[in-house]
């Protein structure tokens, strides 16, 4: 697909800003609000920021790596950019919707593209009950925390917490404990993408827990609900020779 109106956005790093200047000189560009494709220059963190910023537009986003890991990014090259964009493959992702209720009764909603994580706030372990679609599946998990990851986010925090890497389109979410103490042998679960996960914080005053949806943090939560937001679709563009499916497959064979 050929794109007529390209917008460039970049992270604040020296490398990304220099790339932005070169590309704007080389190719005609417009503002992101008028573009039919956005080229994001930076790393995975900046890609998440860009996806969140333009989530309501649904415009395809093509990342070029000017950062470190760059799992969600394509290789940085200045040559033949319009042709690369036209040949790119689209991966459609759905984020998670988090609804967190605090001990004080406040309700906060946020969107997560990678994961929703619950984390203990103090030296004491968290005690968390887990319900799936209203059914109690784990009466109490004693842990440092627990997270729900999308396939796109399964290779990030979820993987470092020893959770599974999920192929795009697998139709599942990863429920992964973070440093579990009890039950000792529970290593998490794979859930259907349309499951509704509810976390209930036990002894919330004594063992406070925060909930984080990507980079939105809610402190002192009492209950957190997580579900896939099917009404929102994110469109990421990848070069055919190194698309997201291939990256996720490769990640499962890394030493």
N, C-alpha and C positions, 0 to 999 in steps of 0.2 A: 504493500500500500504506500503510495506516494503522499508525503505530507507537505503542504504548502506553507504553513505558518509554524516556524520553529521558535521556541523560546529556550534561552539558556539561563540556568540558575546554578549558583556555585556556593560551596562552603566557604567559610571565612579564612581558610588556610591560604598560605602564600602560593602553594602549588595550584590549588583550585582556582584562585583569583587570576593567576597568570594564564591559565588555560582558558578561562572565561574571556579574557581580553583578546587572546589570539583567535578564538572561534568567532567572536562577534565581528572581528575585522574580516574574517575569511568568508563567513556565510551571512546572508540576510536573516534578520531575526525580528521577533516581536515580543511584546510583554506576555507573561504567562496567562493572563486573563483572556487574551485573544488568540492563543496558540491552539493548534490541533495536535501538537506533540511537545513535550517538555524534555529537554536534555539536562540531566542533573549531574553536576561535576563534584565529586567528593568521595566519601566512603559510605559504608552501610548506614551509619548514624545519620548522615545527611540525606540519604535516600528515604529513610523512615520519616525524617522531618518534612521532606518534600511531599511524600505520599499523604501525610496528615494535612499539610497546608492546602493541598488541592484535591482533597478527597471528595468534595461535593461536585467537582467538575467531571470526574471520571475520565479525564484526558489521559492518553497513554504516556508513560514516563520511561525514558531510556537513560539509564545511568552509565557514566563513564568513570572508571576508578581513578581518583586522585587522592585516595586515602591509603589504608593499610590492608584490611581483609578484603573488602569489596565483593562479598558473596553475592550481593544483589546487583552488582555492577558489571558492565562490559569492560573489555580492555580499552584503555585510552588510546585513541588514534585520531589524528586530525584529518586524514585523507578520506575522501569519498563518503562523507557523513550522510548526505541525502540518500545515497545508494544503500548504505548500511541500515538506515532507518526504514527504507522501503522493503528491505529483505528481512527485517527483524520479525521474530515470532513473538506472539503475545501470550503471556501467562496471566490468567485471570485468578485473582485471589479475593477471598472474603475475610474481613477482619473479625475480631471478637468484640462483643459489646459487654462492658462491665457495669454493673449497678452495685455500688457499695453503700451500705448503711453504717454510719458511725455509731459509737457508743452514745453520743449525744443526740442521736436521732436524725442527723443530716443525711441526705441521700445525694450521692454523686454518681454521675454517669460519664463514661469515657470509652474511647475506642482504642483497641490494641491490634496492631498488625502482626507483631511477633508473638507476644504472650501477655497473659495476666498472671502476676506472681504475688503471693502472699508471703510476707517476711516478718520474722519476729523483730521487735523494736528494742528489746533489752537483752540482758545476759540470760534470761530464763527462756527455755524452749516454749514454742507455741503449742497449744492444744486446739486442734481443728477437727470438727466433724464434717463429713462429706456426704452430700445427697446428690444423686443423679436422677433427674426427672422425678423428684419428690420422694424417691426411695433412699433410705439410709444405706449406703454401701460401706462406709467406714465410720463407726461410731466416734472414734477418736484417733487422730494421728498426732503423735508427739514428735516435733520436728523443728528445724530452723525455718521451714516454710514449705510451700507447695505451689506449683504453677500449672497453667493450662496453655499449651502452645499450638499455634496453627502449623500447617505444613511448611509455610515460608519461614516461620520462626523456629522450627524444630531443630535447626542446625546452629542456633545461637545459645542463649542461656540454657535452654532445655537440654542440649547436647552436653554442655559442661556439667549439668546436674545428673548425667548418665541416663537421660531420656532417649527415646528412639528418634531417629531421623525419619521423617514422613515424606513420601513422594507427593508432589503436587497432584491433586485430583484423586487422592486416596480415599477421601470422604471420611477421614477420622481426625480426631484431636488427641494430643498427648497430655495425659494427666501425670505429672511427675513430682515426687516428693523431693525436698531439698534437705539433705542430711537427716533422714528419718531415724528416730530412736526407738519408737514403738508404733506399729508392729515392725520388728526388725527385718523381716523377710519381704515386706511389701515394697515393690519397686515401681509402682505406678500402674497405669491402665491406658488402653486405647479405647477411645469413646467415639461413637458415631458423631458426625459433624453437627447433627441437629439436636444433640443432647443439651440439656440445661443443667449446669453444675452449680450447686449451692454450697458455700463454705460457711459453717457456723463456728464462730470463735468462742471457745470455752475459757472461762476465767479471764475475760477480756480486760478487766481493770488490772489484774495482777500480771497478766502475760499479754501485753499489748501487741497488736499486729497491724502492719500497714499493708495496703493493697496497691499494686503498681500496674497500670495499663500502659505498656511501653514506657513513656516518661511522665505520665500523670500519676502522682502519688496521693493516696488518701490515708491519713494517719488514724490510728485508733478505731479500726473497723470492728463491727459486731457481726455483720453478715455480708457476704459478697456473692452475687449471682453472675455467672458467665455463660454466654451463649454466642453462637456464630451469628453475625449480622448479615443475613442473606440479601438484605435490601441495598447493600453497598458492595460495589465491585471495583476492585483495583486492577488496572491494566499495566503490567510491566513488560517492556520490550527487551528481548535478548537476541544476540547474534545466533544464527542457526547452529553454528558449530560448537557453541558453548551455552546452550540454553539452561534454564533453571532446573528442568528435570534431570539433565545430565550432571549438573553440579551436585544435586542432592544425592544422586546415585553414587557419584565419586566420593562424596563425603563419608559414605558408609564403609568405604574400603581404605580409609586413611589409617595409617599406623598410629 
